[in-house]
Each structure stands twice: as C-alpha cells, then as structure tokens.
Amino acid sequence: MPIIHDVGLPLILSFLATLAAAAMSYGTDPRWMEQGSWGLGVIVLSRRLQWPLVAVSLVLCVSLLGLVISGKRRVWWLIALAPVMALFVHRFVTAPSNRYAILDEPTFVSAADAKQIRDEDYVVGVVFDDQPYAYPYAALYGAPVIVQSDRERRMLLIWSGPANAATAMTVSRDIKARDLDIVCDPADTLLVYNGRTGEFIVGLTGQTTRGEPPAGVEKPLSSTKLTWKQWRAAHPDTRVLNAPSRGPTTPLSPHLPSINAKLGVTLIAQGNAVIAVRGDDIGAAPLNLKVGDVPVVVFRDRFTGQICAFDRRLEADLIPQFKLPRDAKQREKGVAVVDSDTSTGWSGRGVAVDGNKEWRGKKLTAVDVREDIYLGAAQFWYHDLALFADPHLVQSTAHSNP
C-alpha cells in the first residue's frame, strides 16, 4: 500500500499534465479535418481552451515539482515532466502554424524599386483607397496575414496558399494585428483567431466558421492574382510589399486528396450566394446565369484577359440576356458584350460605350469574382456551392461524344 500511495499521486499529476498539454498542442492540428466535419469543432474548441489548458498543465507540473522539492517524492519523478515540455515546444516553436507571421503596417516600395521580383513571379493585386498594391506570393507564403492602414481606412488581407485564395476586406480600427493569431490551415484554408472578439475568420470566405460576417469587417475588396509583369503593366503606380520573400513564386498544389481538389474555378458571389464556374468555361462569349436570385452576366474581357461579372438588371423590370458584339465597329470601340433588350454595347468595365444615347455612360453593378480558386477547398467552406455548367457547352460535348 505505501508503494502504491507513493506512485499514485505523482502518476496522476503527470498524466493529467501531459493530457492537458497534448490537447493544447495537437488539438489545433489541421489533420483533425481528415476525421470529418466535426474535426473543425475540435480545432475551434482547442484554440478557445488553449490558455486554460496551458494553465492547468503548468499547475499540475508545479504540484509535482513541489512534491519533489518537499522531499515527499523522489527526484526521478521529474522525468515525467519531459513529455509536457516537449509538447509545449511543439505547440509554440515547431508546429507548422509557427512558420507563419502576421505583418502589422508593413512597408512598401515603388514598382521601380522592387528589384527582387521577376516578371514571371506571381503577385496578389489589391486596389485599396484608390492606391494599387502588390503582394508577392513569395512573401505571402511566410506572412499570410497583413493588416495595413491608409489614413483613416484599414485593410485586412488573408492568403490561403494551398487554396490559391486571397481575401481582402476593409475593416474598422477595432481590428488590430496584435489581437490576431493564426490557428492552422484546415482544408487548405488559413484559420485566423481574433482574441478580442473570440471569433474565428476563415481565410477563403472572409467569414466566421458559422458563415457570419466577423465583427469589425466592413466590406470585401477585389483581389487579383497575376504575374508581376501583368500587374505592373496594368498599374504602373503600384506599391509593392517590402517583406522577406523566401517562399514559392507560383501557386502551390492543394493538400486535399479529393478528385476535384486541383480543379481551378472562378467563384462568383452575390450576398451569401456563391457559384463556381470552371475557368476554361469562361471565354469572351458571355454566360447568362443566376447567383442566388440575382441575374448575372460573366465573360472574359478580350483586352485584359480578366473575368468580369455584372448584375444583368438594367432596371427593376428590364433583365436582358447578353451576347457577343457582331459589328466590327463595336469591337473597335471596346464593346465586350451587347444586351438583347436595348442593343447597348458594354465595355469590360461594365460601362455603356455604344448604342442608344439614353444609356451611354451608364454602368452595370459589378459582382464579386475570384479567379483560380481550388474547388476542393471551396466546396468545403461553401457548403451549398454549386458548380455551374453552361447548357450550350454541355450540349456541344454531348454531340461531340455520342
């Protein structure tokens, strides 16, 4: 009995201390997602309880240490603290999430001074407060969360490399870099924790894990993924992130094992409704479709090569179909599409540039477009995501493959 009593208490203390440390260290491992959708709940709960778990583990370790110092237990019981120390080192030093950094008010240089970027290197381009900014892929892989200000406005940029997705949004002054923590990258998407509000921000969607707008987020900003040569040509006055660039300069392959994981799609969003369209299915010929209850036209601008999407409603009761211009003179004027009801020619920027004078200069409402997002990650985070298939394309394929 004395031997059992001598062993029992320190064994219980060391076991519980190791258990708490293990939950803290591996509870936010993205591999939990392999166990099913409930894995996200494990990650979220583990991060919420991180500091209580740390406190519990330390208290138990100090209790065991006190038994040894007081002479009530032998010194070799301190060996039981080694696994706890190893788990703490893993969580705060060697865990994959520790390779990421959050940049707070980083510096920028002019395009002429960005000597470290090659023409073929990819960048994320964002126009914030009328000023274009370029964020090299090589820098974002190491610092995927950026908080920056321009006078009274503030922007948050989150980069999810394995999903090839950049999410930019204007935020209030309440969003501070010191409150943010990178948890891990479940389902190829960065998960960011705001310690001030207790919310988790999903990098791909810019929403919380419950699909709600995070506190302090005002509105999304369009972001573009181009080569440095393409972005610089379109925005010669761009500012370039001045940060260490040690990562890959081109898109990564996704980690998800599903068949569709590597399929690049364009996400078209209107409110809470989102649909995916295969990038190869979008050409100069416009696609007339619906995103939720909103009629949308989608096409690739033949001048810039970028995908454009606009609300098709010219008026409340005027919702035309769009088609390619047949007149060479219209194409010379920069007409990208023509609507079927008023025969007005619209440019790639959604501006009426030809046709009835009554419509000249009017502008279509732009719809948020995100190109080259990997479908596997998108399907996980957008639960009701539908993959659009143009009926004409499907029909053509059927005829060519009897």
C-alpha positions as a Python dict, from the first residue, in 0.01 Angstrom:
ca = {
    (1, 'M'): (0, 0, 0),
    (2, 'P'): (276, 258, 78),
    (3, 'I'): (433, 187, -262),
    (4, 'I'): (101, 233, -441),
    (5, 'H'): (40, 556, -250),
    (6, 'D'): (395, 673, -334),
    (7, 'V'): (336, 612, -706),
    (8, 'G'): (-31, 702, -743),
    (9, 'L'): (-37, 1078, -679),
    (10, 'P'): (262, 1179, -895),
    (11, 'L'): (145, 941, -1169),
    (12, 'I'): (-197, 1107, -1174),
    (13, 'L'): (-42, 1457, -1175),
    (14, 'S'): (199, 1378, -1459),
    (15, 'F'): (-69, 1201, -1663),
    (16, 'L'): (-318, 1489, -1635),
    (17, 'A'): (-46, 1747, -1707),
    (18, 'T'): (57, 1557, -2021),
    (19, 'L'): (-306, 1514, -2129),
    (20, 'A'): (-375, 1888, -2098),
    (21, 'A'): (-54, 1971, -2283),
    (22, 'A'): (-136, 1722, -2560),
    (23, 'A'): (-484, 1872, -2606),
    (24, 'M'): (-330, 2218, -2625),
    (25, 'S'): (-51, 2111, -2861),
    (26, 'Y'): (-231, 1884, -3107),
    (27, 'G'): (-591, 1999, -3072),
    (28, 'T'): (-539, 2259, -3347),
    (29, 'D'): (-365, 2021, -3586),
    (30, 'P'): (-532, 2055, -3932),
    (31, 'R'): (-526, 1676, -3970),
    (32, 'W'): (-834, 1665, -3749),
    (33, 'M'): (-1024, 1759, -4065),
    (34, 'E'): (-948, 1411, -4201),
    (35, 'Q'): (-1185, 1269, -3939),
    (36, 'G'): (-1485, 1453, -4083),
    (37, 'S'): (-1656, 1789, -4046),
    (38, 'W'): (-1654, 1755, -3666),
    (39, 'G'): (-1278, 1799, -3683),
    (40, 'L'): (-1328, 2173, -3725),
    (41, 'G'): (-1514, 2176, -3394),
    (42, 'V'): (-1216, 2009, -3226),
    (43, 'I'): (-980, 2272, -3367),
    (44, 'V'): (-1204, 2562, -3264),
    (45, 'L'): (-1260, 2427, -2912),
    (46, 'S'): (-891, 2351, -2862),
    (47, 'R'): (-791, 2705, -2960),
    (48, 'R'): (-1055, 2858, -2731),
    (49, 'L'): (-927, 2649, -2440),
    (50, 'Q'): (-559, 2693, -2524),
    (51, 'W'): (-465, 2916, -2230),
    (52, 'P'): (-683, 2737, -1972),
    (53, 'L'): (-518, 2410, -2083),
    (54, 'V'): (-176, 2573, -2050),
    (55, 'A'): (-265, 2693, -1700),
    (56, 'V'): (-395, 2350, -1593),
    (57, 'S'): (-86, 2175, -1724),
    (58, 'L'): (150, 2420, -1553),
    (59, 'V'): (-34, 2398, -1219),
    (60, 'L'): (-13, 2019, -1227),
    (61, 'C'): (357, 2033, -1315),
    (62, 'V'): (426, 2277, -1031),
    (63, 'S'): (236, 2047, -794),
    (64, 'L'): (454, 1755, -894),
    (65, 'L'): (764, 1972, -863),
    (66, 'G'): (650, 2076, -515),
    (67, 'L'): (623, 1712, -406),
    (68, 'V'): (981, 1652, -519),
    (69, 'I'): (1123, 1969, -359),
    (70, 'S'): (949, 1895, -30),
    (71, 'G'): (1108, 1551, -28),
    (72, 'K'): (776, 1369, -38),
    (73, 'R'): (862, 1208, -372),
    (74, 'R'): (1188, 1106, -533),
    (75, 'V'): (1364, 1334, -780),
    (76, 'W'): (1337, 1089, -1069),
    (77, 'W'): (967, 1179, -1091),
    (78, 'L'): (1081, 1497, -1268),
    (79, 'I'): (1137, 1279, -1575),
    (80, 'A'): (758, 1275, -1610),
    (81, 'L'): (774, 1647, -1694),
    (82, 'A'): (978, 1584, -2011),
    (83, 'P'): (675, 1494, -2232),
    (84, 'V'): (496, 1809, -2113),
    (85, 'M'): (796, 2021, -2206),
    (86, 'A'): (820, 1854, -2547),
    (87, 'L'): (451, 1924, -2615),
    (88, 'F'): (493, 2291, -2520),
    (89, 'V'): (795, 2319, -2752),
    (90, 'H'): (595, 2165, -3035),
    (91, 'R'): (298, 2400, -2990),
    (92, 'F'): (490, 2725, -2959),
    (93, 'V'): (808, 2653, -3157),
    (94, 'T'): (800, 2364, -3404),
    (95, 'A'): (429, 2337, -3501),
    (96, 'P'): (361, 2418, -3870),
    (97, 'S'): (149, 2721, -3780),
    (98, 'N'): (454, 2885, -3618),
    (99, 'R'): (616, 2928, -3958),
    (100, 'Y'): (358, 3194, -4039),
    (101, 'A'): (383, 3560, -3945),
    (102, 'I'): (133, 3845, -3924),
    (103, 'L'): (253, 4175, -4069),
    (104, 'D'): (132, 4490, -3898),
    (105, 'E'): (162, 4811, -4102),
    (106, 'P'): (434, 4675, -4335),
    (107, 'T'): (642, 4899, -4558),
    (108, 'F'): (602, 4927, -4935),
    (109, 'V'): (829, 5033, -5218),
    (110, 'S'): (760, 5164, -5566),
    (111, 'A'): (746, 4933, -5868),
    (112, 'A'): (1084, 5068, -5984),
    (113, 'D'): (1245, 4975, -5652),
    (114, 'A'): (1101, 4622, -5638),
    (115, 'K'): (1414, 4464, -5781),
    (116, 'Q'): (1363, 4129, -5608),
    (117, 'I'): (1054, 4035, -5814),
    (118, 'R'): (1089, 3876, -6156),
    (119, 'D'): (840, 3933, -6436),
    (120, 'E'): (709, 3576, -6414),
    (121, 'D'): (662, 3581, -6035),
    (122, 'Y'): (302, 3587, -5915),
    (123, 'V'): (156, 3863, -5702),
    (124, 'V'): (-178, 3935, -5537),
    (125, 'G'): (-303, 4273, -5652),
    (126, 'V'): (-544, 4486, -5448),
    (127, 'V'): (-665, 4841, -5505),
    (128, 'F'): (-715, 4994, -5161),
    (129, 'D'): (-834, 5354, -5125),
    (130, 'D'): (-756, 5417, -5496),
    (131, 'Q'): (-397, 5301, -5450),
    (132, 'P'): (-290, 4971, -5611),
    (133, 'Y'): (-78, 4735, -5401),
    (134, 'A'): (112, 4422, -5500),
    (135, 'Y'): (186, 4137, -5259),
    (136, 'P'): (438, 3883, -5395),
    (137, 'Y'): (344, 3518, -5349),
    (138, 'A'): (694, 3456, -5214),
    (139, 'A'): (627, 3696, -4926),
    (140, 'L'): (269, 3587, -4858),
    (141, 'Y'): (366, 3224, -4805),
    (142, 'G'): (561, 3335, -4499),
    (143, 'A'): (334, 3619, -4388),
    (144, 'P'): (-18, 3527, -4499),
    (145, 'V'): (-198, 3783, -4279),
    (146, 'I'): (-144, 4155, -4334),
    (147, 'V'): (-302, 4450, -4155),
    (148, 'Q'): (-233, 4790, -4309),
    (149, 'S'): (-378, 5140, -4293),
    (150, 'D'): (-413, 5426, -4538),
    (151, 'R'): (-506, 5741, -4349),
    (152, 'E'): (-837, 5664, -4174),
    (153, 'R'): (-904, 5334, -4352),
    (154, 'R'): (-771, 4991, -4265),
    (155, 'M'): (-743, 4669, -4466),
    (156, 'L'): (-703, 4304, -4371),
    (157, 'L'): (-556, 4060, -4624),
    (158, 'I'): (-557, 3683, -4565),
    (159, 'W'): (-373, 3447, -4801),
    (160, 'S'): (-453, 3074, -4815),
    (161, 'G'): (-173, 2934, -5029),
    (162, 'P'): (-295, 2573, -5076),
    (163, 'A'): (-636, 2706, -5188),
    (164, 'N'): (-473, 2975, -5407),
    (165, 'A'): (-710, 3225, -5244),
    (166, 'A'): (-655, 3582, -5131),
    (167, 'T'): (-927, 3755, -4929),
    (168, 'A'): (-906, 4130, -4880),
    (169, 'M'): (-1151, 4339, -4681),
    (170, 'T'): (-1178, 4684, -4531),
    (171, 'V'): (-1204, 4670, -4153),
    (172, 'S'): (-1259, 4905, -3864),
    (173, 'R'): (-990, 5033, -3631),
    (174, 'D'): (-1102, 4767, -3383),
    (175, 'I'): (-919, 4503, -3590),
    (176, 'K'): (-560, 4503, -3466),
    (177, 'A'): (-277, 4272, -3564),
    (178, 'R'): (-186, 4207, -3201),
    (179, 'D'): (-529, 4051, -3142),
    (180, 'L'): (-498, 3809, -3435),
    (181, 'D'): (-349, 3461, -3420),
    (182, 'I'): (-300, 3209, -3699),
    (183, 'V'): (-450, 2883, -3573),
    (184, 'C'): (-374, 2642, -3860),
    (185, 'D'): (-481, 2577, -4220),
    (186, 'P'): (-770, 2325, -4213),
    (187, 'A'): (-899, 2214, -4554),
    (188, 'D'): (-625, 2418, -4726),
    (189, 'T'): (-758, 2742, -4578),
    (190, 'L'): (-599, 2968, -4320),
    (191, 'L'): (-796, 2996, -3996),
    (192, 'V'): (-738, 3318, -3801),
    (193, 'Y'): (-849, 3376, -3442),
    (194, 'N'): (-941, 3723, -3318),
    (195, 'G'): (-864, 3714, -2947),
    (196, 'R'): (-1052, 4038, -2879),
    (197, 'T'): (-1386, 3915, -3017),
    (198, 'G'): (-1337, 3540, -2978),
    (199, 'E'): (-1423, 3487, -3346),
    (200, 'F'): (-1255, 3260, -3600),
    (201, 'I'): (-1212, 3406, -3950),
    (202, 'V'): (-1197, 3161, -4241),
    (203, 'G'): (-936, 3281, -4489),
    (204, 'L'): (-1119, 3163, -4801),
    (205, 'T'): (-1460, 3312, -4723),
    (206, 'G'): (-1369, 3608, -4504),
    (207, 'Q'): (-1650, 3496, -4272),
    (208, 'T'): (-1663, 3324, -3936),
    (209, 'T'): (-1680, 2945, -3909),
    (210, 'R'): (-2057, 2991, -3873),
    (211, 'G'): (-2079, 3173, -4205),
    (212, 'E'): (-2139, 3516, -4049),
    (213, 'P'): (-1957, 3846, -4111),
    (214, 'P'): (-1685, 3893, -3845),
    (215, 'A'): (-1708, 4190, -3612),
    (216, 'G'): (-1520, 4490, -3748),
    (217, 'V'): (-1527, 4376, -4113),
    (218, 'E'): (-1687, 4642, -4331),
    (219, 'K'): (-1683, 4519, -4690),
    (220, 'P'): (-1482, 4288, -4919),
    (221, 'L'): (-1223, 4420, -5164),
    (222, 'S'): (-1150, 4269, -5503),
    (223, 'S'): (-817, 4094, -5533),
    (224, 'T'): (-640, 3973, -5845),
    (225, 'K'): (-373, 3707, -5896),
    (226, 'L'): (-140, 3792, -6185),
    (227, 'T'): (224, 3777, -6281),
    (228, 'W'): (424, 4078, -6173),
    (229, 'K'): (464, 4182, -6536),
    (230, 'Q'): (87, 4182, -6592),
    (231, 'W'): (3, 4369, -6271),
    (232, 'R'): (278, 4629, -6324),
    (233, 'A'): (161, 4692, -6680),
    (234, 'A'): (-195, 4750, -6562),
    (235, 'H'): (-92, 4951, -6254),
    (236, 'P'): (244, 5126, -6308),
    (237, 'D'): (191, 5333, -5992),
    (238, 'T'): (155, 5023, -5773),
    (239, 'R'): (321, 4993, -5435),
    (240, 'V'): (494, 4662, -5357),
    (241, 'L'): (513, 4484, -5022),
    (242, 'N'): (864, 4514, -4884),
    (243, 'A'): (899, 4193, -4684),
    (244, 'P'): (1125, 3884, -4688),
    (245, 'S'): (1041, 3673, -4993),
    (246, 'R'): (1158, 3319, -4932),
    (247, 'G'): (855, 3116, -5043),
    (248, 'P'): (739, 2981, -5380),
    (249, 'T'): (674, 3238, -5650),
    (250, 'T'): (395, 3042, -5820),
    (251, 'P'): (73, 2872, -5698),
    (252, 'L'): (105, 2564, -5476),
    (253, 'S'): (-76, 2237, -5528),
    (254, 'P'): (-365, 2174, -5287),
    (255, 'H'): (-322, 1935, -4996),
    (256, 'L'): (-675, 1794, -5012),
    (257, 'P'): (-687, 1444, -5164),
    (258, 'S'): (-1027, 1473, -5338),
    (259, 'I'): (-1060, 1437, -5716),
    (260, 'N'): (-1179, 1797, -5759),
    (261, 'A'): (-918, 1943, -5523),
    (262, 'K'): (-692, 2067, -5805),
    (263, 'L'): (-970, 2194, -6031),
    (264, 'G'): (-938, 2571, -6066),
    (265, 'V'): (-1271, 2752, -6064),
    (266, 'T'): (-1399, 3106, -6058),
    (267, 'L'): (-1619, 3189, -5761),
    (268, 'I'): (-1898, 3438, -5832),
    (269, 'A'): (-2065, 3578, -5520),
    (270, 'Q'): (-2368, 3793, -5464),
    (271, 'G'): (-2460, 3836, -5099),
    (272, 'N'): (-2448, 3494, -4934),
    (273, 'A'): (-2499, 3310, -5264),
    (274, 'V'): (-2190, 3169, -5439),
    (275, 'I'): (-2150, 2957, -5752),
    (276, 'A'): (-1839, 2808, -5910),
    (277, 'V'): (-1763, 2812, -6283),
    (278, 'R'): (-1477, 2623, -6440),
    (279, 'G'): (-1215, 2869, -6557),
    (280, 'D'): (-1197, 2704, -6901),
    (281, 'D'): (-1572, 2754, -6946),
    (282, 'I'): (-1542, 3132, -6930),
    (283, 'G'): (-1446, 3299, -7256),
    (284, 'A'): (-1532, 3613, -7448),
    (285, 'A'): (-1883, 3476, -7511),
    (286, 'P'): (-2093, 3587, -7212),
    (287, 'L'): (-2260, 3340, -6977),
    (288, 'N'): (-2605, 3446, -6859),
    (289, 'L'): (-2673, 3284, -6525),
    (290, 'K'): (-2814, 3339, -6177),
    (291, 'V'): (-2632, 3369, -5846),
    (292, 'G'): (-2899, 3312, -5588),
    (293, 'D'): (-3184, 3534, -5705),
    (294, 'V'): (-2958, 3776, -5891),
    (295, 'P'): (-2924, 3751, -6273),
    (296, 'V'): (-2557, 3784, -6367),
    (297, 'V'): (-2353, 3802, -6687),
    (298, 'V'): (-1999, 3659, -6682),
    (299, 'F'): (-1735, 3687, -6954),
    (300, 'R'): (-1363, 3721, -7009),
    (301, 'D'): (-1252, 4062, -7129),
    (302, 'R'): (-1069, 4004, -7456),
    (303, 'F'): (-847, 4308, -7395),
    (304, 'T'): (-724, 4229, -7043),
    (305, 'G'): (-798, 3857, -7023),
    (306, 'Q'): (-965, 3906, -6684),
    (307, 'I'): (-1302, 3764, -6588),
    (308, 'C'): (-1582, 4018, -6544),
    (309, 'A'): (-1922, 3971, -6381),
    (310, 'F'): (-2211, 4216, -6361),
    (311, 'D'): (-2569, 4229, -6245),
    (312, 'R'): (-2787, 4197, -6558),
    (313, 'R'): (-3066, 4416, -6421),
    (314, 'L'): (-3064, 4742, -6617),
    (315, 'E'): (-3388, 4834, -6439),
    (316, 'A'): (-3614, 4653, -6196),
    (317, 'D'): (-3820, 4504, -6481),
    (318, 'L'): (-3550, 4506, -6750),
    (319, 'I'): (-3328, 4198, -6731),
    (320, 'P'): (-3174, 4130, -7073),
    (321, 'Q'): (-2958, 3850, -7200),
    (322, 'F'): (-2608, 3944, -7316),
    (323, 'K'): (-2424, 3832, -7629),
    (324, 'L'): (-2107, 3900, -7824),
    (325, 'P'): (-2095, 4208, -8049),
    (326, 'R'): (-2120, 4117, -8418),
    (327, 'D'): (-2030, 4459, -8553),
    (328, 'A'): (-1658, 4518, -8608),
    (329, 'K'): (-1706, 4887, -8533),
    (330, 'Q'): (-1846, 4799, -8191),
    (331, 'R'): (-1544, 4587, -8113),
    (332, 'E'): (-1317, 4875, -8218),
    (333, 'K'): (-1497, 5096, -7964),
    (334, 'G'): (-1412, 4849, -7689),
    (335, 'V'): (-1753, 4680, -7674),
    (336, 'A'): (-1724, 4347, -7493),
    (337, 'V'): (-2091, 4245, -7476),
    (338, 'V'): (-2425, 4368, -7610),
    (339, 'D'): (-2756, 4336, -7426),
    (340, 'S'): (-3055, 4192, -7610),
    (341, 'D'): (-3317, 4446, -7499),
    (342, 'T'): (-3160, 4786, -7568),
    (343, 'S'): (-2878, 4675, -7805),
    (344, 'T'): (-2637, 4878, -7594),
    (345, 'G'): (-2269, 4790, -7613),
    (346, 'W'): (-2095, 4748, -7279),
    (347, 'S'): (-1721, 4752, -7211),
    (348, 'G'): (-1528, 4510, -6989),
    (349, 'R'): (-1569, 4761, -6708),
    (350, 'G'): (-1946, 4746, -6740),
    (351, 'V'): (-1981, 5092, -6894),
    (352, 'A'): (-2220, 5162, -7184),
    (353, 'V'): (-1997, 5282, -7469),
    (354, 'D'): (-2214, 5225, -7777),
    (355, 'G'): (-2579, 5219, -7878),
    (356, 'N'): (-2875, 5420, -7758),
    (357, 'K'): (-2764, 5762, -7631),
    (358, 'E'): (-3004, 5726, -7340),
    (359, 'W'): (-2781, 5455, -7194),
    (360, 'R'): (-2438, 5600, -7281),
    (361, 'G'): (-2213, 5633, -6977),
    (362, 'K'): (-2433, 5422, -6751),
    (363, 'K'): (-2264, 5148, -6553),
    (364, 'L'): (-2359, 4794, -6462),
    (365, 'T'): (-2328, 4686, -6100),
    (366, 'A'): (-2017, 4473, -6056),
    (367, 'V'): (-2039, 4131, -5892),
    (368, 'D'): (-1753, 3990, -5685),
    (369, 'V'): (-1534, 3749, -5885),
    (370, 'R'): (-1247, 3537, -5753),
    (371, 'E'): (-1044, 3351, -6014),
    (372, 'D'): (-841, 3031, -5995),
    (373, 'I'): (-962, 2906, -5658),
    (374, 'Y'): (-917, 2533, -5599),
    (375, 'L'): (-1256, 2362, -5598),
    (376, 'G'): (-1179, 2119, -5313),
    (377, 'A'): (-1130, 2396, -5057),
    (378, 'A'): (-1421, 2599, -5197),
    (379, 'Q'): (-1663, 2306, -5166),
    (380, 'F'): (-1565, 2251, -4804),
    (381, 'W'): (-1614, 2608, -4688),
    (382, 'Y'): (-1910, 2697, -4911),
    (383, 'H'): (-2145, 2416, -4813),
    (384, 'D'): (-2412, 2491, -5076),
    (385, 'L'): (-2165, 2565, -5355),
    (386, 'A'): (-2293, 2461, -5699),
    (387, 'L'): (-2068, 2401, -5999),
    (388, 'F'): (-2225, 2582, -6294),
    (389, 'A'): (-2234, 2409, -6631),
    (390, 'D'): (-2333, 2611, -6936),
    (391, 'P'): (-2614, 2420, -7114),
    (392, 'H'): (-2465, 2506, -7453),
    (393, 'L'): (-2125, 2369, -7351),
    (394, 'V'): (-2281, 2052, -7212),
    (395, 'Q'): (-2488, 2007, -7526),
    (396, 'S'): (-2184, 2058, -7750),
    (397, 'T'): (-1990, 1800, -7554),
    (398, 'A'): (-2277, 1551, -7581),
    (399, 'H'): (-2293, 1594, -7958),
    (400, 'S'): (-1919, 1551, -7999),
    (401, 'N'): (-1917, 1237, -7783),
    (402, 'P'): (-2216, 1025, -7889),
}
